Structures are given as structure tokens and as C-alpha cells.
């Protein structure tokens, strides 16, 4: 996987690949909580991140190709957790940034971005720093 601009390199990463279906999102919520706990995030920060990952996946699942794979890469960098979820989509549209869902993501995760690859795979990246003020990275 290539790194996005501004994303630091790290060998401390976890990648989870699962069917692009809501029934499997509990696996990602659990992985998110475990990795955030490893970085000594507070219980509130862990819950915020779990909700943010869930919301990012929900946005992607709305346009994911049926039967495709949702991937989630977690990178642990210092006191930060970078999470990138991606799925092949039917139309390759980036998420709208003026929606309630995007506002929720930004408030919960701090730094949020999205990209669309040439093959219509849409990615949403979250960057949560331990101890950061909500809504700021």
C-alpha cells in the first residue's frame, strides 16, 4: 500500500480485510479499541475513535461494490493512530465534506481526509492523536 501525502511511515501497523458488509464492522470496532488502548488513549478517546471508524465504514458501504472487500489499515505512530478504510465502489465518488456524517468524523477523529483511486476505490483516512482537543489534531 502506498502512503498518502503527510502520512508518516511506520512498521507498526495492522491491516484488516473483511467483507464489505455491515455485519462485520464489529471486528473493526474491536480492533480499533484494542490498538487505541495500546497507545494509552483514554476511554473517551477510544470510544470516539470506534465511532469514527464505524461512521467511515458506513459511508463507504453505501457505495461499495457488492461482494467486495473492505480494508482497514491502522498505523501506530508515536502517540497517534492513523486509520485508513478503503473499498472498491460502484461510482468512485469521494464523500461529501459538508454532510453531518463528515462533521461527526472530523469531531471524533480530529484529522479526516478522503481519496479516490483510478479504479474507483474510495479511502477515508482518520488521524487521532492522544490527548488532542476534540475536533483538532
GISUL-V257316 format. One record per backbone hydrogen bond with DSSP energy under -0.5 kcal/mol. NH is the residue of the N-H (numbers start at 0). CO is the residue of the C=O. Records with the same first field share a line. If there is no record, write none. Layout:
NH->CO, CO
This chain:
6->3
7->5
12->10
13->73
15->71
17->69
19->67
20->18
23->20
24->21
26->23
27->23
28->24
29->25
30->26
31->27
32->28
33->29
34->30
35->31
36->32
37->33
38->34
39->36
40->35
45->41
46->42
47->43
48->44
49->45
50->46
51->47
52->48
53->49
54->50
55->51
56->52
57->53
58->54
59->55
60->56
61->57
62->59
63->59
64->87
67->64
69->17
70->85
71->15
72->83
73->13, 71
74->81
75->11
76->74, 79
79->76
80->127
81->74
82->125
83->72
84->123
85->70
86->121
87->68
88->119
89->62
98->95
102->98
103->99
104->100
105->101
106->102
107->103
108->104
109->105
110->108, 126
111->109
112->124
114->122
116->120
119->116
121->86, 119
122->114
123->84
124->112
125->82
126->110
127->80
128->126
129->78
131->128
134->106
135->132
